[in-house]
Amino acid sequence: MNLKKRKYVIAATGMIVAYKYMSKRKTRKVIQPHITKQDTIMRQAIPAEQRLIATLRFLATGRSYEDLKFSTGIAAQTLGYIIPETCRAIYEVLRDSYMQMPQTKNDWKKVANGFKERWQFINCGGCIDGKHIRIVQPANSGALYYNYKNYYSIVLMVIVSYNYEFIYVDIGKQGRLSDGGFIQASTFYTNLQCQTLDLPKSDECDEGYNFVFIGDAAFGLEERILKPFSQQSLTHEKRIYNYRLSRARNVVENAFGLISNRFRILHTAINVNVQDTNYIVLAICTLHNFLMRNSSSYVKPSTFDTENSENHDIVPGTWRQEIDHNSQLQSLQNNNNVKNSSVASKNNRNNYLEYFNGKGKIAWQEEMIRRGKS
């Protein structure tokens, strides 16, 4: 089987799996009222089941409305309003059960306990990352959506939990905000600064440290957002710290990798208005969580990267074998400006550096650094 055909089979399988589990009576009963239309004198309404199948096929294959009209039996123009409408319904129906941000200290502690148990990373509320979602230039938008990679995009910012599920999604910021400025415009950052997230206080956390989120080089250093040290002039201790961050951040890389593999609409320049694109992406993230919990076919033990139990090397997940390197979602531009970070932010990072090099070290980290894994 050639690569192109194999990719289509994988995408089609993902659509079938999604429909199978979304067709369960409880889920169907909740979604159908949002996408069921009444017949009129002029025409018969397209059934909810057919709308759902067309939408899942669109998300899974990335095929255009013109292509899909043959396999769905629905006119391209009609698909143009059915699919965004159904994506919105999927998101609004499933979000409360499948994509809720932690609401209480105890909720956050459950997430932190997961990171501690799986990744030996204390006091972590999730891994933050952002990607560019390629779009066709919106009308009359000028260069607002033109990013540093020279194409039009909107920014998808997420927080991923220890179990590869999205617990926060922000979508729709213009691609030109690729220097990290998008995070300051998110509701997450506003609530973080206003201290309305009900995060555990330092005296409730391990070692009395700040409760934190893990970012990468695209993010600024904050009191509650850790980022790696620059690759320039790294000490041994900083390499250890970077390794431990990278090891925990594997969850967000794998979550993005899987949705890019399963929902091939993300490989295309999405050609709908920005609001509809937002709902397409929100539906994908919600469906990912839904299928993570309900489908053994969506994700298998070999799907995600795993750690070799003997030498602790990363064994690549199968999603990496089923996706072109060039079709992966594009990362955000690095933000190397640490000079403006507060003293408290730097001190907080140093606390974690000392912890990972001392009391919180893991047995194999020195060997990993020796082998250049920082």
N, C-alpha and C positions, 0 to 999 in steps of 0.2 A: 504494500500500500504506500503510495507516495505521500510526502509530508503534507501537501495541501489537502488531500482527501482525508488523511488521518486527523488533521485539525478539525475538519468539518464534522467527522464522526464524533470526536470528543465533544465538540460544541453541541451537536444534536443530542448526544447522550445526556449532557448537562440539562438541556431543555426538557427532555423526557423525565429525568429524575425530579426536576423542579415541579413539573406539572403533576407528577404522580403524588407528591406529598402535599401540594397545594390543593389537590382535588379531594383530599380527605373531607368528610362531611362537615366537620366543625369549621375548618378553614374556608371551605367553599361557601358555606352558609354565611360567613361574615363578609367575605369579599364580594359575593355576587350582587348584593343590593347596590353596591357602589358602581358596578359596571353593567348592570342590567338596564336596558332601554325598552320603552314601550313601542309596540307596532303602531304605525300610522296608516291612514287611508292610502297614502302614496307608496309606502314601502314597508317591508317586514324588517324588524330590528335584528341586528346581528347578535346571536346568542352570547351570553356571558362566557360560556366555555370556549367558544371560538375566539373571542377577544383575548382571553387569557393565553390560549395556545399561540396566537399570533404574536403577542407581546413577548412571551418567553422565547420564541424562536428568534425574534428580532434581537433580544438581549444576548442570546447564546451564540448566534452566528455572525452578527454584525452586518447582515445583508441589508441592502437598501429596500425602501418601500416598493420600488419598481420590481426588484427581484422577488420580494415576498408575495406580491400579488398573485403570482402563479401557484405557489405552494399553499397559500391561505385561502384563495378564492375571494379575496377582499380587494377592492380597488385601492391603488396607491394613495390617492387623496384621502380616502376613508381611513386607511391605516395611519395617516398623518395626525389624526385626532384621537383615534382609538388607543394607540400605543402610549402616548404621553398620559392620557387619562387613566389608563389601566396601571401604569407605573405609579402614578400618584396614589391610586387606590391601594396598591400593594403596600406602599410605604406607610400610608396612614392607618391601614388596618393592622399591620404587623409591628409597627415601631414600639408600641407600649410594652409588648411582650418580648420582643426580640432585639431591640436596640435602645435600651434605657441606660442613661448615664447613672452611676451610683448616686443615691439621694441622701444617704446618711453616713455618719462615721463608720458604722458597722458594715455598710455596703462597701465602703472604700477599704476597710480592713480585710474583707474577704478577697478583694482583688490583690491587695498587698500580700496576703498569705499565700495566694497562688504563685505570685512572682518569687516569693521566698522559697517555697517548696520546690518549684520546677527549675528556677534559674538562680537560686541562691543570691537574690537581689532584694535587699530589705526596703521597706517603706515606699514601695512603688505603686502608683495609681494607674500606670499605663504608659505605653510608648507612643509618642507623638511623631507623626510624619506627614508629609505632603507630597502630592504628585500633580503634574499637569495633565488635564483631560483635554485632548485635542478637539477643537471645534472648527466649523466653518465660520469665517469672520461675520459677526452680527452686523446687520445693516446700520449704517451711520455711526459706527463705533470708533472709527479712526484706528489709532494704535493702542486703545485701551486694553485689548486682549492679546496684544502681541508680546510674546515672552522672549527671554534671553536666548532661547534655542531657535528663534526665528520662525515661529509658527503661532497661530492663534489658539488660546487655551483659557480654560477656567481652572482655578486651583481647588483641589480636593484635600482638605486637612482632616486627619482622623486621629483618634486615640484608640489603640488596640490593647486588649487585656491579655493576660498571661496565656489564655486559651485560644488565641487567634481571632477572637470576635471583636467587632467594632463596638465600642461603647460611646463614641461621640463621632459625629460626622458634620463637617462644615463644608459647604460646596457653593461655588458661584463667584468667588472673588476673581477679579480680572488677572489674566496671566502675567501682566507687567509687574505685579507685586511679587516678583520672584526672589526678592532679597530678604524674605522673612517678614516683611511688613504685614503680610496677610494674617499672621497669628494675632497681632494686636487688634485686628478688626473682627476677631471671632468672639462669639458669646462666651466661649470657654475662657479666653484670656480676660475678658471683662469681669467675669465671675471670680476668676482666680485673684485678680487684683482687688476686687471688692470683698474678698473673703466670704463669699456666699455659697461656696461649694460644700461646706460642712466637712472639710478635710480633717483628719486626726491632727491634733496639736503635737508639737514636738515632744512634750512630756508623755504622750501616749504612744510614741513611736519607738522602735528599736534604737538603742544607743542614744536616745534623746535628740536624734537628728530630725531635720525637716522631712515631712512627707513630700515626695517628689514625683515628677514625670520625667521620662527619658526622651531627649531629643537627639538630633544629629547635628552635623555642621551647619545646616541651614538655619538653625535657631539661635537666638541670643541666649546667653547664660543668665538665668534668673535664680532667685532664692528657692523656687520650687521646680525649676526646669534645669536638669543636668544636661550637659553636652560634652563631647569628647574634647581632649586637649588637641591643639593644632599639631600636625605631624612634624612640624619644625622643632628641633631641639628637644625631643622627647627623652625624659629620664626613664630609667627602668620602672620606677613607681608609676609614672604616668602611662606607660605602656600597659601595665597591669590594669590600671583604672579603665583605659580605653577598651581593653579586651573584655572586661566585665560588662561594660556598657553595650558593646557590640553583641555580646552573647545574649543579653536580655532583649536587645532590640531586634533580634532575629524574628520575633513574633510578628512585627509589623511588616517586615520585608516579605515574609511568607504569606501574610494575609493579602497584601497587594498582589503578590505573584499569583495567588490562587484565583482571585477575582478576574485578573487579567487573562488567566488561562481559561476559565469557565465562561466568562461573559465577553465575547469577542467584539462586541460593539465598542469596547474600550480601545480596540486596535485601529479604529477608524476616526476620521474627523467628523464628529457628530453634527449632522446638518438639520438641526431644529433650533428654535429660539432658546435663549439661555435658561429661562424658567423651566421649559420642558426638559432641557438637558439636566438641570438640577434634579428633577424628579426621576429621570432615568438612572442617574448615579445613586440617588437615595434608595431607589428600589433594588438596585444591585447589592448595595451594602446590607440592606435588610434581608434580602433573600439569602445572602451568604450566611448570616447568623442563623436564619431559619433552617437552612439545609445543614449547617454544622451540627445542629441539635437533633435533626430528624432523619438524616439520610446517611447511611453507611456507604452509599455509592458516591456521594459528593466528595467525601474525604476519607481516605484510608490511612493506615499507619505509615505507609511509605510516601504519602502525598507531601507532607512537610519535611523540611530539613530535620535530620536527627543527629544526635551526638553519639559517635562510636564509643561504646562502653569501655573499651580497652585503652585507646590512645586519645579519645575525646576530640578527634577530628570531626568536622561537619560532613555528614553524608548527605549529598544533595537530594532534595525531595523530587518526586516524579514530575511536579509541575514545571521544574526547570528544564526537563527533557522535552516537554510538549509545547514549548513556546520559543519563538525566535527572540534572540537578544534585542534585535532592533524594534520589536513590538512591545517591549516592556514599557510600563508607564515611566515617564520622564521625571526624575527627581528635581527638587527645587535647587536654586542657586545657593551655594554656600555663603554663610555669613560669618566671616572671620574676625569681626570687630568685637573683641572682648574688652577693649580699653574702657568702654562706657559701662561695663558691668559693675554693679555695686560691690563694695567690700564684702557685704554680707553674702552675696551670690558666690563670690570667689571663696570665701571661708567655708561655705556650705559644700562646695565641690571638693575642697581640700579635706573636709571631714570624711567624705566618702572615699577619697583617695587613700587616706590613712587606714580606713576600715578595711578596704579590699586588700591592702598590703599587710594588714595585721590580723586583728581578731576575726575578720570576715573572709580571710583568704580561703581558696579551695585548693585541694591537694595538687592538681595538675596545672595550675596557672603558670608557674615558673617554666615548666617544660613547654607550654604553648608559646610563651614569649620567646624562649630560646629558639623555637622553630619559626619565629616571625609571624605569629598570629595576632599581633596587636593591631 
